[in-house]
Amino acid sequence: MPTSPYFPTYYQGDSGEQNLYQDLVDEQIKLFGTDIYYMPRTILRDNTLDDIIYSKYQSQFQIEMLLSNVEGFGDSSEFISKFGLRITDEVKFRVSTRRWDEAAAPYNLTVNGRPNEGDLLYFPLTQDLYEIKFVERESPFYQFGKIQFYTMTAEIYELGSDDISTGVAEIDEIETLFSSAIALTLSVGGTGSYTVGETVTGTTTGITAEVKSWDETTRILQVINRTGTFATGEAITGNDNGAVWVVGTFDTLNNTNSEYDQNREIEDFADNIIDWTEGNPFGEFGNYTGSI
């Protein structure tokens, strides 16, 4: 027996009820929501192994979203793991499907038609970046025969070596403050000055990096977003002002953007126990200082 023709099934096209419900959702988000910066993710992959080398966030747009968990962060916000203290503050945002289609259309996002896992959100209230972990696309399940909003679950973003260049000062500053950085001590005799944010290039290796800070008195150049490791003795050229200085010394294990970094200490301690050189491939034999 076919369904009744006197009650809408909403299977095809739009209806008055669908449009009314969508209008109410949009109005609710506009009245009680927040303008959030949405940053699509661009992935750079290894062509051989198809591994992700690093991610870039170089564009952004603002769209209104409604914060769902208004009583505080969800999930286990802080906990001790085997890697130390982890902060995974979780938030949930809702965004109108209609407004999403309008705002995201020019950006050719990886997954068409919806927000993507791995993209970033900047929440001005907490001044933090959040990474989208999951997008709920079918809840409520086709109310009036259509999806009116997406619910995004996002966690506080753990900054690594990703490139964030959105053009919004308060967002880009997060990368400068927290991205992994190393300090290069340059040799005497260079010319020019580097500027914060410019790209520098190694003339021998072709490695590039972004300037975090430059002190001409101490000749210490701090860089972030390295594409590899510079060579001692090669010249580092600034792409903007043409500054040229030669690399003296540096330590890739010393992250100058962290007060808790212990990579150098751990490496030195491990070298006292096991010989990791190519001349001793089996390590502990002949260099183990402990007792059995």
C-alpha positions as CSV (number, residue, x, y, z in Angstrom):
1,M,0.0,0.0,0.0
2,P,1.6,3.4,-1.0
3,T,2.1,6.2,1.5
4,S,-0.6,8.8,2.0
5,P,-0.4,11.7,-0.5
6,Y,-1.8,14.0,2.0
7,F,1.2,14.0,4.3
8,P,4.7,15.1,3.0
9,T,7.5,12.5,2.8
10,Y,10.2,15.1,2.2
11,Y,12.2,12.7,0.0
12,Q,12.6,15.2,-2.9
13,G,13.2,18.9,-3.0
14,D,12.6,21.5,-0.4
15,S,9.3,22.1,1.4
16,G,7.9,24.9,3.5
17,E,8.4,22.9,6.7
18,Q,12.1,22.2,5.8
19,N,12.8,25.8,5.0
20,L,11.1,27.0,8.2
21,Y,13.1,24.7,10.3
22,Q,16.4,25.7,8.6
23,D,15.5,29.4,9.1
24,L,14.9,28.7,12.8
25,V,18.3,26.9,13.2
26,D,20.1,29.7,11.4
27,E,18.5,32.3,13.5
28,Q,19.3,30.5,16.8
29,I,23.0,30.2,15.8
30,K,23.2,33.8,14.7
31,L,21.6,35.0,18.0
32,F,23.5,32.9,20.5
33,G,26.6,31.7,18.5
34,T,30.1,33.0,18.0
35,D,32.1,34.0,14.9
36,I,34.6,31.2,14.6
37,Y,37.7,31.2,12.3
38,Y,37.7,28.0,10.2
39,M,41.1,26.9,8.7
40,P,41.1,24.2,6.0
41,R,44.0,21.8,6.1
42,T,46.4,21.3,3.2
43,I,48.4,18.0,3.5
44,L,51.9,17.6,2.1
45,R,52.7,13.9,1.5
46,D,55.7,11.8,0.9
47,N,55.4,10.6,-2.8
48,T,57.1,7.3,-2.0
49,L,55.4,6.1,1.2
50,D,52.4,8.4,1.1
51,D,53.1,9.5,4.6
52,I,52.0,13.0,5.8
53,I,55.2,15.1,6.0
54,Y,53.4,18.1,7.5
55,S,50.2,20.2,7.2
56,K,49.7,23.7,6.2
57,Y,46.9,26.1,7.2
58,Q,47.1,29.1,4.9
59,S,43.6,30.2,4.5
60,Q,40.7,31.0,6.8
61,F,37.1,32.3,6.8
62,Q,34.7,33.3,9.5
63,I,31.4,31.5,10.1
64,E,29.0,31.6,13.0
65,M,28.8,28.5,15.2
66,L,27.0,27.6,18.4
67,L,28.9,26.2,21.3
68,S,27.1,23.2,22.7
69,N,29.0,22.3,25.9
70,V,28.4,25.6,27.7
71,E,29.1,24.2,31.2
72,G,32.8,23.5,30.5
73,F,35.1,21.4,28.4
74,G,34.1,17.9,27.7
75,D,35.9,14.5,28.1
76,S,39.0,14.2,30.3
77,S,40.4,17.7,30.0
78,E,43.7,16.9,31.8
79,F,45.3,13.6,32.5
80,I,48.7,12.0,33.0
81,S,49.8,9.6,30.3
82,K,53.0,7.7,29.7
83,F,54.1,10.8,27.7
84,G,53.4,13.1,30.6
85,L,50.7,15.7,31.3
86,R,48.2,16.0,28.4
87,I,45.6,18.6,28.0
88,T,42.7,17.6,25.7
89,D,40.1,20.2,26.3
90,E,37.1,19.2,24.1
91,V,34.5,21.5,22.6
92,K,31.4,20.9,20.5
93,F,30.2,23.4,17.9
94,R,27.2,23.3,15.6
95,V,27.1,25.0,12.3
96,S,24.2,25.5,9.9
97,T,24.4,23.3,6.7
98,R,23.1,26.2,4.6
99,R,25.5,28.7,6.0
100,W,28.3,26.2,5.6
101,D,27.6,25.8,1.9
102,E,27.6,29.5,1.5
103,A,30.8,30.3,3.4
104,A,32.9,27.3,2.4
105,A,32.0,27.2,-1.3
106,P,35.1,29.2,-2.5
107,Y,37.6,27.0,-0.7
108,N,37.4,23.6,-2.5
109,L,37.6,21.6,0.8
110,T,38.9,18.1,0.8
111,V,35.5,16.5,1.7
112,N,32.9,18.4,-0.3
113,G,29.8,19.6,1.4
114,R,30.8,19.4,5.1
115,P,33.5,20.3,7.6
116,N,36.5,18.1,7.6
117,E,38.3,16.2,10.3
118,G,41.8,17.6,10.7
119,D,40.8,21.2,10.0
120,L,41.3,23.8,12.7
121,L,38.9,26.2,14.5
122,Y,40.0,29.3,16.3
123,F,37.7,30.3,19.2
124,P,38.2,33.9,20.1
125,L,36.7,33.5,23.6
126,T,39.5,31.1,24.8
127,Q,42.0,32.3,22.2
128,D,42.9,28.7,21.4
129,L,43.1,26.6,18.3
130,Y,41.0,23.4,18.2
131,E,41.4,20.5,15.8
132,I,38.3,18.8,14.5
133,K,38.3,15.1,15.5
134,F,34.8,14.1,14.4
135,V,31.9,15.5,12.4
136,E,28.4,14.3,13.2
137,R,26.4,14.6,10.0
138,E,23.1,12.8,10.7
139,S,21.9,13.9,14.1
140,P,19.1,14.6,14.4
141,F,18.4,11.9,11.8
142,Y,16.8,13.8,8.9
143,Q,14.4,15.9,10.8
144,F,11.7,16.9,8.3
145,G,13.7,14.9,5.8
146,K,16.8,17.1,5.8
147,I,20.0,17.7,7.7
148,Q,19.9,21.3,9.1
149,F,23.3,21.4,11.0
150,Y,26.6,19.6,11.6
151,T,28.0,19.0,15.1
152,M,31.8,19.1,15.3
153,T,33.8,17.6,18.2
154,A,37.2,19.3,18.5
155,E,40.1,19.0,20.9
156,I,42.8,21.6,21.8
157,Y,45.3,21.6,19.0
158,E,48.7,20.1,19.8
159,L,51.1,22.3,17.7
160,G,53.9,20.4,16.0
161,S,55.7,21.5,12.8
162,D,52.6,22.6,10.9
163,D,52.7,25.8,8.9
164,I,50.1,28.3,10.0
165,S,50.0,31.4,7.8
166,T,46.4,32.7,7.8
167,G,47.0,36.4,7.7
168,V,45.2,36.9,11.0
169,A,47.8,38.1,13.5
170,E,46.3,36.6,16.7
171,I,46.2,33.2,15.0
172,D,49.6,33.3,13.4
173,E,51.1,34.4,16.7
174,I,50.2,31.0,18.2
175,E,52.6,29.3,15.8
176,T,55.4,31.7,16.7
177,L,54.9,31.2,20.4
178,F,54.5,27.4,20.5
179,S,55.8,25.8,17.3
180,S,59.1,23.8,17.7
181,A,62.0,26.1,17.2
182,I,65.8,25.8,17.1
183,A,68.5,28.4,17.6
184,L,71.3,28.8,15.0
185,T,74.4,30.6,16.2
186,L,75.8,32.3,13.1
187,S,79.4,33.1,12.4
188,V,80.9,36.6,12.4
189,G,81.0,38.6,9.2
190,G,77.5,38.3,7.8
191,T,75.5,41.1,6.3
192,G,72.0,42.4,6.7
193,S,69.2,41.7,9.2
194,Y,66.5,39.0,9.1
195,T,62.9,40.0,9.9
196,V,60.4,38.0,11.9
197,G,58.2,35.9,9.7
198,E,60.4,35.9,6.6
199,T,61.6,32.7,4.9
200,V,65.3,31.9,5.0
201,T,67.1,29.4,2.7
202,G,70.3,27.4,3.0
203,T,72.4,28.1,-0.1
204,T,73.9,24.6,0.0
205,T,71.2,22.3,1.2
206,G,68.2,24.3,-0.1
207,I,66.5,23.8,3.3
208,T,64.0,26.6,4.2
209,A,62.7,27.8,7.5
210,E,60.7,30.7,9.0
211,V,62.3,33.3,11.2
212,K,61.0,33.4,14.8
213,S,63.5,35.9,16.1
214,W,66.9,37.4,15.2
215,D,69.5,39.0,17.5
216,E,72.3,40.6,15.6
217,T,74.3,41.3,18.8
218,T,74.5,37.6,19.8
219,R,74.1,36.4,16.1
220,I,71.4,33.9,17.2
221,L,68.7,33.2,14.7
222,Q,65.7,31.2,15.9
223,V,63.7,29.4,13.2
224,I,60.5,27.4,13.0
225,N,58.9,25.3,10.2
226,R,62.2,23.8,8.9
227,T,61.9,21.6,5.9
228,G,65.1,19.8,6.9
229,T,68.5,20.3,8.6
230,F,70.9,23.1,7.7
231,A,74.6,22.3,7.2
232,T,77.3,23.8,9.3
233,G,79.2,26.3,7.3
234,E,76.5,27.0,4.7
235,A,75.1,30.5,4.1
236,I,71.6,31.4,5.2
237,T,69.9,33.9,2.9
238,G,66.8,35.9,3.9
239,N,64.3,35.9,1.1
240,D,62.9,39.4,1.9
241,N,65.9,41.6,2.8
242,G,68.7,39.6,1.3
243,A,70.6,39.1,4.6
244,V,73.4,36.5,4.4
245,W,75.1,34.9,7.4
246,V,77.0,31.6,7.7
247,V,75.8,28.8,10.0
248,G,78.2,28.3,13.0
249,T,76.6,25.9,15.4
250,F,73.1,24.6,16.2
251,D,71.4,21.8,18.1
252,T,68.3,20.3,16.5
253,L,67.4,18.5,19.8
254,N,67.1,21.7,21.7
255,N,63.5,23.1,21.3
256,T,63.8,26.8,22.4
257,N,60.0,27.2,22.5
258,S,59.6,24.8,25.4
259,E,60.6,25.1,29.0
260,Y,60.2,21.4,29.5
261,D,62.1,20.0,26.5
262,Q,64.6,17.3,27.6
263,N,65.6,15.8,24.2
264,R,69.2,16.8,24.6
265,E,69.4,15.5,28.2
266,I,67.8,12.2,27.2
267,E,70.1,11.8,24.2
268,D,73.3,12.5,26.2
269,F,72.2,10.1,28.9
270,A,71.4,7.4,26.4
271,D,74.8,7.8,24.7
272,N,76.4,6.9,28.0
273,I,74.6,3.6,28.1
274,I,74.5,2.5,24.4
275,D,76.8,3.2,21.5
276,W,74.5,4.1,18.6
277,T,77.3,4.7,16.0
278,E,77.5,2.7,12.8
279,G,80.7,1.1,14.0
280,N,78.7,-0.6,16.8
281,P,75.4,-1.7,15.2
282,F,74.4,-4.0,18.1
283,G,74.7,-1.2,20.7
284,E,75.1,-2.5,24.1
285,F,78.0,-4.9,23.5
286,G,81.2,-3.2,24.7
287,N,79.5,0.0,25.8
288,Y,76.9,-1.1,28.4
289,T,77.9,0.6,31.7
290,G,75.3,-1.0,33.9
291,S,75.5,-4.3,35.8
292,I,73.7,-7.5,35.0
